[in-house]
Amino acid sequence: MRNISCEKCGNKFICNGSGYDCWCFEKPYVRLDATEELSDCLCEQCLIQLYNERSKNNNQGRSQLQD
């Protein structure tokens, strides 16, 4: 378990990432584009926002996630 500050917004959250136990593994995968470099994780709100932005930009007809 790690205490993390979100790379995007700075909010603090807890990652249970060892062994795929973290909440983020329950979310759809978000592919970063080649210009993005993240050194650590995003909080749930920022991850959902990024997913929704990518889905909208890709026009793949995916529904948006809710918090």
Secondary structure, 3 states (H helix, E strand, C coil): CEEEECCCCCCEEEECCCCCCCHHHHCCCCCCCCCCCCCCCCCHHHHHHHHHHHHHHHCCCCCCCCC
